Amino acid sequence: MAGRANDARGVAERLFAILDAFEGPGRRSLPLTELARRAGLPLSTTSRLAARLVEWGGLERTADGELQVGLRLWRLGTRHPAPGALRQVARPYLDDLFELTRQNVQIAVLDGLAALYLDRLTARDSVVVLADVGRRLPLHATGVGLVLLAWGGEELLARVLEAPPRRLLPATMTTAEELAPRLARIRREGIATTRDEMTAGAASVAAPIRDASGAVVAAISIIVPSERPVDPRYELAVRLAASGVSRELARHA
């Protein structure tokens, strides 16, 4: 019995590794060889387990034979109650911020060592970014991520540094000497800004969203082109939107 349980646990861990391979920035679909490399599994094992996931609906095959996350996983993810409630409360404020700026507007929450994007509005001519709904991006390189990291405590920062964080672009900060004073400034000023750190050509302004107890539970941001100075009115607009969502969360609580 113990051997059978260990075998089942091993299969589950390999399945999780395959699904985890789709997280983070990069392509939405992967060829089998790249999926095996990211999962750290033999090609034959990856092929067999991926076929089972396709059969179940957790993965799908694209027209060119690559693999991508399937609709069944997406449907299950939307059943989580907390993100849905936060999106519902925040959406009017996201709409207002979008109408005011006509730039990318988004909201994210902490998910492990990443920022999970719950909602996003984007204009036709706005800067192209990686923050699709449902995507997880690094805390240290995004505006919303830095806000969540700033109020996440010393243990979270230690875990991020232990990972360790990648220098995605020359401006990305990855060391304790760089991040610690930056996070202290974010807590002091109540706003986080980035420029060419996650995506070349993109700058962001982000502010914290708090629950009824005052704890930071999410972050809202605007993404603008980095080729010109950020309009100072955007910072005020993001602060007001975050404050509005915080008030609504307190009222609903």
C-alpha positions as YAML, in Angstrom:
chain: A
units: angstrom
residues:
- id: 1
  name: MET
  ca: [0.00, 0.00, 0.00]
- id: 2
  name: ALA
  ca: [2.81, 2.40, 0.86]
- id: 3
  name: GLY
  ca: [4.47, 1.74, -2.48]
- id: 4
  name: ARG
  ca: [1.25, 2.41, -4.34]
- id: 5
  name: ALA
  ca: [0.73, 5.68, -2.43]
- id: 6
  name: ASN
  ca: [4.28, 6.79, -3.24]
- id: 7
  name: ASP
  ca: [3.71, 6.02, -6.92]
- id: 8
  name: ALA
  ca: [0.50, 8.08, -6.94]
- id: 9
  name: ARG
  ca: [2.28, 10.95, -5.20]
- id: 10
  name: GLY
  ca: [5.07, 10.78, -7.76]
- id: 11
  name: VAL
  ca: [2.61, 10.94, -10.66]
- id: 12
  name: ALA
  ca: [0.85, 13.91, -9.06]
- id: 13
  name: GLU
  ca: [4.14, 15.77, -8.61]
- id: 14
  name: ARG
  ca: [5.03, 15.22, -12.27]
- id: 15
  name: LEU
  ca: [1.59, 16.46, -13.36]
- id: 16
  name: PHE
  ca: [2.05, 19.58, -11.22]
- id: 17
  name: ALA
  ca: [5.48, 20.14, -12.77]
- id: 18
  name: ILE
  ca: [3.96, 20.05, -16.26]
- id: 19
  name: LEU
  ca: [1.27, 22.56, -15.33]
- id: 20
  name: ASP
  ca: [3.76, 24.81, -13.52]
- id: 21
  name: ALA
  ca: [5.81, 24.97, -16.73]
- id: 22
  name: PHE
  ca: [3.20, 27.30, -18.24]
- id: 23
  name: GLU
  ca: [3.56, 29.94, -15.52]
- id: 24
  name: GLY
  ca: [5.56, 33.15, -15.79]
- id: 25
  name: PRO
  ca: [6.38, 35.37, -18.76]
- id: 26
  name: GLY
  ca: [6.91, 33.85, -22.16]
- id: 27
  name: ARG
  ca: [4.95, 31.87, -24.70]
- id: 28
  name: ARG
  ca: [1.40, 30.73, -24.03]
- id: 29
  name: SER
  ca: [1.92, 27.48, -25.92]
- id: 30
  name: LEU
  ca: [4.92, 25.17, -25.74]
- id: 31
  name: PRO
  ca: [6.29, 22.40, -27.94]
- id: 32
  name: LEU
  ca: [6.62, 19.08, -26.15]
- id: 33
  name: THR
  ca: [10.42, 19.30, -25.93]
- id: 34
  name: GLU
  ca: [10.29, 22.73, -24.26]
- id: 35
  name: LEU
  ca: [7.55, 21.56, -21.90]
- id: 36
  name: ALA
  ca: [9.70, 18.61, -20.84]
- id: 37
  name: ARG
  ca: [12.69, 20.90, -20.28]
- id: 38
  name: ARG
  ca: [10.73, 23.35, -18.13]
- id: 39
  name: ALA
  ca: [9.11, 20.55, -16.15]
- id: 40
  name: GLY
  ca: [12.45, 18.80, -15.64]
- id: 41
  name: LEU
  ca: [11.03, 15.49, -16.87]
- id: 42
  name: PRO
  ca: [12.02, 12.94, -19.51]
- id: 43
  name: LEU
  ca: [10.44, 13.52, -22.90]
- id: 44
  name: SER
  ca: [8.62, 10.17, -22.84]
- id: 45
  name: THR
  ca: [7.12, 10.88, -19.40]
- id: 46
  name: THR
  ca: [6.06, 14.36, -20.45]
- id: 47
  name: SER
  ca: [4.44, 13.02, -23.61]
- id: 48
  name: ARG
  ca: [2.47, 10.39, -21.71]
- id: 49
  name: LEU
  ca: [1.25, 12.70, -18.95]
- id: 50
  name: ALA
  ca: [0.51, 15.58, -21.34]
- id: 51
  name: ALA
  ca: [-1.68, 13.23, -23.37]
- id: 52
  name: ARG
  ca: [-3.64, 12.38, -20.23]
- id: 53
  name: LEU
  ca: [-4.06, 16.08, -19.42]
- id: 54
  name: VAL
  ca: [-5.26, 16.76, -22.98]
- id: 55
  name: GLU
  ca: [-7.78, 13.93, -22.64]
- id: 56
  name: TRP
  ca: [-9.04, 15.43, -19.34]
- id: 57
  name: GLY
  ca: [-9.16, 18.97, -20.72]
- id: 58
  name: GLY
  ca: [-6.41, 20.50, -18.60]
- id: 59
  name: LEU
  ca: [-4.24, 21.03, -21.68]
- id: 60
  name: GLU
  ca: [-5.10, 21.60, -25.32]
- id: 61
  name: ARG
  ca: [-3.16, 21.18, -28.56]
- id: 62
  name: THR
  ca: [-2.80, 24.15, -30.87]
- id: 63
  name: ALA
  ca: [-3.08, 23.93, -34.66]
- id: 64
  name: ASP
  ca: [0.70, 23.52, -34.96]
- id: 65
  name: GLY
  ca: [0.83, 20.73, -32.36]
- id: 66
  name: GLU
  ca: [2.05, 22.73, -29.37]
- id: 67
  name: LEU
  ca: [0.44, 22.49, -25.92]
- id: 68
  name: GLN
  ca: [-1.38, 25.20, -24.00]
- id: 69
  name: VAL
  ca: [-3.53, 25.45, -20.86]
- id: 70
  name: GLY
  ca: [-7.01, 24.07, -21.49]
- id: 71
  name: LEU
  ca: [-10.43, 25.56, -20.85]
- id: 72
  name: ARG
  ca: [-11.21, 23.11, -18.07]
- id: 73
  name: LEU
  ca: [-8.40, 24.50, -15.91]
- id: 74
  name: TRP
  ca: [-9.56, 28.03, -16.68]
- id: 75
  name: ARG
  ca: [-13.13, 27.21, -15.65]
- id: 76
  name: LEU
  ca: [-11.94, 25.71, -12.39]
- id: 77
  name: GLY
  ca: [-9.77, 28.75, -11.69]
- id: 78
  name: THR
  ca: [-12.70, 31.11, -12.08]
- id: 79
  name: ARG
  ca: [-14.52, 29.24, -9.31]
- id: 80
  name: HIS
  ca: [-12.18, 30.63, -6.64]
- id: 81
  name: PRO
  ca: [-14.37, 33.04, -4.60]
- id: 82
  name: ALA
  ca: [-11.83, 35.63, -3.40]
- id: 83
  name: PRO
  ca: [-10.53, 36.91, -6.76]
- id: 84
  name: GLY
  ca: [-14.05, 37.10, -8.16]
- id: 85
  name: ALA
  ca: [-15.26, 39.21, -5.25]
- id: 86
  name: LEU
  ca: [-12.28, 41.54, -5.47]
- id: 87
  name: ARG
  ca: [-12.71, 41.95, -9.22]
- id: 88
  name: GLN
  ca: [-16.38, 42.79, -8.77]
- id: 89
  name: VAL
  ca: [-15.62, 45.47, -6.18]
- id: 90
  name: ALA
  ca: [-12.67, 46.91, -8.09]
- id: 91
  name: ARG
  ca: [-14.06, 46.92, -11.62]
- id: 92
  name: PRO
  ca: [-15.90, 50.29, -11.46]
- id: 93
  name: TYR
  ca: [-12.71, 51.98, -10.26]
- id: 94
  name: LEU
  ca: [-10.68, 50.27, -12.98]
- id: 95
  name: ASP
  ca: [-13.22, 51.50, -15.51]
- id: 96
  name: ASP
  ca: [-12.93, 55.06, -14.21]
- id: 97
  name: LEU
  ca: [-9.13, 54.94, -14.25]
- id: 98
  name: PHE
  ca: [-9.15, 53.56, -17.77]
- id: 99
  name: GLU
  ca: [-11.57, 56.22, -19.04]
- id: 100
  name: LEU
  ca: [-9.42, 58.93, -17.48]
- id: 101
  name: THR
  ca: [-6.05, 57.74, -18.83]
- id: 102
  name: ARG
  ca: [-6.74, 55.46, -21.83]
- id: 103
  name: GLN
  ca: [-3.74, 53.38, -20.78]
- id: 104
  name: ASN
  ca: [-3.30, 49.85, -19.47]
- id: 105
  name: VAL
  ca: [-4.99, 49.48, -16.07]
- id: 106
  name: GLN
  ca: [-4.69, 46.33, -13.97]
- id: 107
  name: ILE
  ca: [-5.14, 44.79, -10.54]
- id: 108
  name: ALA
  ca: [-3.11, 41.98, -8.97]
- id: 109
  name: VAL
  ca: [-2.83, 39.99, -5.75]
- id: 110
  name: LEU
  ca: [0.00, 38.09, -4.10]
- id: 111
  name: ASP
  ca: [0.28, 34.46, -5.19]
- id: 112
  name: GLY
  ca: [3.31, 32.74, -3.72]
- id: 113
  name: LEU
  ca: [6.36, 34.61, -4.99]
- id: 114
  name: ALA
  ca: [4.49, 36.28, -7.85]
- id: 115
  name: ALA
  ca: [1.84, 38.85, -8.64]
- id: 116
  name: LEU
  ca: [-1.29, 37.23, -10.03]
- id: 117
  name: TYR
  ca: [-3.23, 39.52, -12.39]
- id: 118
  name: LEU
  ca: [-6.97, 39.39, -11.75]
- id: 119
  name: ASP
  ca: [-8.23, 42.00, -14.19]
- id: 120
  name: ARG
  ca: [-6.92, 44.29, -16.91]
- id: 121
  name: LEU
  ca: [-8.23, 46.96, -19.24]
- id: 122
  name: THR
  ca: [-6.22, 48.04, -22.25]
- id: 123
  name: ALA
  ca: [-6.59, 50.59, -25.03]
- id: 124
  name: ARG
  ca: [-5.88, 49.88, -28.68]
- id: 125
  name: ASP
  ca: [-2.78, 52.08, -28.87]
- id: 126
  name: SER
  ca: [-1.41, 51.48, -25.35]
- id: 127
  name: VAL
  ca: [1.99, 49.96, -24.67]
- id: 128
  name: VAL
  ca: [2.17, 46.16, -25.07]
- id: 129
  name: VAL
  ca: [2.75, 44.36, -21.75]
- id: 130
  name: LEU
  ca: [2.84, 40.78, -20.46]
- id: 131
  name: ALA
  ca: [0.25, 41.19, -17.70]
- id: 132
  name: ASP
  ca: [-2.63, 39.15, -19.11]
- id: 133
  name: VAL
  ca: [-5.45, 38.14, -16.77]
- id: 134
  name: GLY
  ca: [-4.46, 34.98, -14.92]
- id: 135
  name: ARG
  ca: [-0.75, 35.44, -15.52]
- id: 136
  name: ARG
  ca: [1.80, 35.48, -12.71]
- id: 137
  name: LEU
  ca: [4.73, 37.90, -13.00]
- id: 138
  name: PRO
  ca: [7.71, 38.51, -10.70]
- id: 139
  name: LEU
  ca: [7.23, 40.68, -7.65]
- id: 140
  name: HIS
  ca: [10.59, 42.45, -7.95]
- id: 141
  name: ALA
  ca: [10.11, 43.68, -11.54]
- id: 142
  name: THR
  ca: [6.51, 44.96, -11.68]
- id: 143
  name: GLY
  ca: [4.79, 47.94, -10.09]
- id: 144
  name: VAL
  ca: [2.01, 45.88, -8.49]
- id: 145
  name: GLY
  ca: [4.56, 43.26, -7.46]
- id: 146
  name: LEU
  ca: [6.74, 45.81, -5.69]
- id: 147
  name: VAL
  ca: [3.72, 47.11, -3.79]
- id: 148
  name: LEU
  ca: [2.82, 43.59, -2.66]
- id: 149
  name: LEU
  ca: [6.45, 42.89, -1.79]
- id: 150
  name: ALA
  ca: [6.79, 46.14, 0.15]
- id: 151
  name: TRP
  ca: [3.96, 45.17, 2.50]
- id: 152
  name: GLY
  ca: [4.65, 41.43, 2.41]
- id: 153
  name: GLY
  ca: [7.07, 41.38, 5.34]
- id: 154
  name: GLU
  ca: [10.71, 40.43, 5.75]
- id: 155
  name: GLU
  ca: [10.03, 36.72, 5.28]
- id: 156
  name: LEU
  ca: [8.55, 37.26, 1.81]
- id: 157
  name: LEU
  ca: [11.50, 39.42, 0.76]
- id: 158
  name: ALA
  ca: [13.90, 36.76, 2.03]
- id: 159
  name: ARG
  ca: [12.11, 34.09, 0.00]
- id: 160
  name: VAL
  ca: [12.20, 36.26, -3.14]
- id: 161
  name: LEU
  ca: [15.93, 36.90, -2.71]
- id: 162
  name: GLU
  ca: [16.57, 33.21, -2.07]
- id: 163
  name: ALA
  ca: [14.83, 32.22, -5.33]
- id: 164
  name: PRO
  ca: [16.84, 34.28, -6.63]
- id: 165
  name: PRO
  ca: [15.16, 37.05, -8.69]
- id: 166
  name: ARG
  ca: [16.20, 37.36, -12.35]
- id: 167
  name: ARG
  ca: [17.56, 40.53, -13.89]
- id: 168
  name: LEU
  ca: [15.10, 40.66, -16.76]
- id: 169
  name: LEU
  ca: [16.35, 44.00, -18.12]
- id: 170
  name: PRO
  ca: [19.33, 46.20, -17.21]
- id: 171
  name: ALA
  ca: [17.15, 48.33, -14.92]
- id: 172
  name: THR
  ca: [15.70, 45.38, -12.98]
- id: 173
  name: MET
  ca: [16.71, 45.41, -9.31]
- id: 174
  name: THR
  ca: [17.58, 41.98, -7.92]
- id: 175
  name: THR
  ca: [19.71, 42.37, -4.77]
- id: 176
  name: ALA
  ca: [18.89, 43.11, -1.15]
- id: 177
  name: GLU
  ca: [21.01, 46.26, -1.37]
- id: 178
  name: GLU
  ca: [18.82, 47.49, -4.24]
- id: 179
  name: LEU
  ca: [15.42, 46.26, -3.11]
- id: 180
  name: ALA
  ca: [15.39, 46.93, 0.64]
- id: 181
  name: PRO
  ca: [15.66, 50.76, 0.43]
- id: 182
  name: ARG
  ca: [13.31, 50.80, -2.54]
- id: 183
  name: LEU
  ca: [10.64, 48.88, -0.64]
- id: 184
  name: ALA
  ca: [11.07, 51.15, 2.38]
- id: 185
  name: ARG
  ca: [10.48, 54.16, 0.12]
- id: 186
  name: ILE
  ca: [7.36, 52.55, -1.35]
- id: 187
  name: ARG
  ca: [5.94, 52.01, 2.15]
- id: 188
  name: ARG
  ca: [6.81, 55.58, 3.09]
- id: 189
  name: GLU
  ca: [5.36, 57.21, -0.04]
- id: 190
  name: GLY
  ca: [2.51, 54.77, -0.67]
- id: 191
  name: ILE
  ca: [3.31, 54.44, -4.38]
- id: 192
  name: ALA
  ca: [5.59, 52.27, -6.54]
- id: 193
  name: THR
  ca: [7.02, 53.22, -9.92]
- id: 194
  name: THR
  ca: [8.97, 51.20, -12.47]
- id: 195
  name: ARG
  ca: [10.59, 51.98, -15.79]
- id: 196
  name: ASP
  ca: [11.90, 49.39, -18.28]
- id: 197
  name: GLU
  ca: [12.20, 46.68, -15.62]
- id: 198
  name: MET
  ca: [9.75, 43.98, -16.71]
- id: 199
  name: THR
  ca: [9.06, 45.08, -20.28]
- id: 200
  name: ALA
  ca: [11.19, 47.36, -22.42]
- id: 201
  name: GLY
  ca: [9.29, 50.53, -23.25]
- id: 202
  name: ALA
  ca: [6.90, 50.31, -20.30]
- id: 203
  name: ALA
  ca: [6.66, 52.34, -17.10]
- id: 204
  name: SER
  ca: [4.19, 51.78, -14.28]
- id: 205
  name: VAL
  ca: [2.63, 53.54, -11.31]
- id: 206
  name: ALA
  ca: [1.07, 51.30, -8.64]
- id: 207
  name: ALA
  ca: [-0.68, 51.79, -5.29]
- id: 208
  name: PRO
  ca: [-1.84, 49.41, -2.52]
- id: 209
  name: ILE
  ca: [-5.40, 48.25, -1.90]
- id: 210
  name: ARG
  ca: [-6.24, 47.56, 1.74]
- id: 211
  name: ASP
  ca: [-8.95, 45.51, 3.41]
- id: 212
  name: ALA
  ca: [-11.05, 46.57, 6.40]
- id: 213
  name: SER
  ca: [-8.20, 45.78, 8.80]
- id: 214
  name: GLY
  ca: [-5.75, 47.96, 6.87]
- id: 215
  name: ALA
  ca: [-3.74, 45.05, 5.49]
- id: 216
  name: VAL
  ca: [-2.56, 45.32, 1.88]
- id: 217
  name: VAL
  ca: [-4.42, 42.64, -0.09]
- id: 218
  name: ALA
  ca: [-3.93, 43.78, -3.69]
- id: 219
  name: ALA
  ca: [-2.39, 46.46, -5.87]
- id: 220
  name: ILE
  ca: [-3.67, 48.54, -8.75]
- id: 221
  name: SER
  ca: [-1.49, 50.05, -11.46]
- id: 222
  name: ILE
  ca: [-1.36, 51.91, -14.72]
- id: 223
  name: ILE
  ca: [1.16, 51.06, -17.46]
- id: 224
  name: VAL
  ca: [2.35, 53.81, -19.81]
- id: 225
  name: PRO
  ca: [5.10, 54.18, -22.41]
- id: 226
  name: SER
  ca: [8.49, 54.81, -20.80]
- id: 227
  name: GLU
  ca: [9.80, 56.90, -23.68]
- id: 228
  name: ARG
  ca: [8.39, 60.05, -22.11]
- id: 229
  name: PRO
  ca: [7.92, 61.30, -18.52]
- id: 230
  name: VAL
  ca: [4.90, 59.86, -16.72]
- id: 231
  name: ASP
  ca: [2.08, 62.37, -16.39]
- id: 232
  name: PRO
  ca: [2.11, 63.39, -12.69]
- id: 233
  name: ARG
  ca: [-1.69, 63.28, -12.67]
- id: 234
  name: TYR
  ca: [-1.53, 59.51, -13.20]
- id: 235
  name: GLU
  ca: [-0.04, 59.01, -9.74]
- id: 236
  name: LEU
  ca: [-2.94, 60.86, -8.13]
- id: 237
  name: ALA
  ca: [-5.43, 58.93, -10.26]
- id: 238
  name: VAL
  ca: [-3.96, 55.56, -9.21]
- id: 239
  name: ARG
  ca: [-3.94, 56.59, -5.55]
- id: 240
  name: LEU
  ca: [-7.60, 57.63, -5.75]
- id: 241
  name: ALA
  ca: [-8.60, 54.40, -7.50]
- id: 242
  name: ALA
  ca: [-6.79, 52.26, -4.91]
- id: 243
  name: SER
  ca: [-8.35, 54.28, -2.09]
- id: 244
  name: GLY
  ca: [-11.80, 53.83, -3.61]
- id: 245
  name: VAL
  ca: [-11.42, 50.06, -3.86]
- id: 246
  name: SER
  ca: [-10.13, 49.96, -0.27]
- id: 247
  name: ARG
  ca: [-13.19, 51.85, 0.95]
- id: 248
  name: GLU
  ca: [-15.49, 49.46, -0.92]
- id: 249
  name: LEU
  ca: [-13.75, 46.43, 0.59]
- id: 250
  name: ALA
  ca: [-14.17, 47.90, 4.06]
- id: 251
  name: ARG
  ca: [-17.83, 48.63, 3.40]
- id: 252
  name: HIS
  ca: [-18.53, 45.13, 2.12]
- id: 253
  name: ALA
  ca: [-16.71, 43.62, 5.08]
...
